[in-house]
Structures are given as structure tokens and as C-alpha cells.
Amino acid sequence: MPSCPECENELDIEVDEIEEGDIVVCDECGLEFEVVSVEPLELARLEDGDDDEDEPYEEDEEA
């Protein structure tokens, strides 16, 4: 069973049932990963883009 790259907790996923583009969430740390490749299994951490997108607008409003 694959493990979370961040906290090393085992991820509750069936490797033969996932597809590229699926989102996997770690039950332990709550981070989300996108399945980049199935064979071999490759996960990419999803960044929380909401906060990053809001910051420039806040700075522009203050200036």
C-alpha cells in the first residue's frame, strides 16, 4: 500500500482502482495529492491556491 510522501501514513487507496488525475487525501495529515502516474504510482501534492490568489488582490487594494 502506498504511503503519504509528507507524513508517511499509509494511504487508503487501491492501486488497481485509481486513474491518472484522481485526487487522494491523506487521512492523517489531510494533504491532497493528484495521481500523476499509475504505473509506477506517482503523486503530486496539490497546493492550496485559494490563499495565494487572494494575496495580490489584497495588496492592490491597500496600495
N, C-alpha and C positions, 0 to 999 in steps of 0.2 A: 504494500500500500504506500502511495507517495506521501511525503511529509511537507509541511509548510516551510518554505525557504527562510522565513523570518524567525519563527519560534520552535520549529522542528516537531510540532504536533502532527500526528498522523491525520491526513485529510480523508474525510469520509466520502470518497468517490470511487466509482467502479471504472477502471481504466478502459475496459472494453465497451462502456456505455457513453463515454464523453466524446465530443466532437470539437474541432477547432472553432474557436470563438465563444465556447461556453464559459460561463463565469463560475468560479469555485470560491467559496468563502470558508476561511479557517474558523472552526468553532471555538478555538482557544483565544486567538488574538483579534479575530474579526476582520482581518485584512482580506481584500478581494483580489483574485488573480484571474487573468484570462488565459485560457488554454491556447497557446501559440502553436503547438505541435503535439500530435497524439503519439507518434512513434518516431523517435523517443519522446516521452512526455516532457513538454516544456511549458512552464508557467511564467507569465509576466505580471508583475504587480500593477494593479490599476491605481493610478494616482487620483486623489480627491481633487478634481479640477474645479469644483464649485468655489472653494475659497480662493484659489489662485485667480480665477476670472473676476471675482468681485474686487480684489485689491486695487487694480488700476483705476477702476471707476471711482472708488472712494478717494484715491489720491487726486484724481482730476477734479472731483467736486470740492475738495478742500483748497485747491490751488487758486 
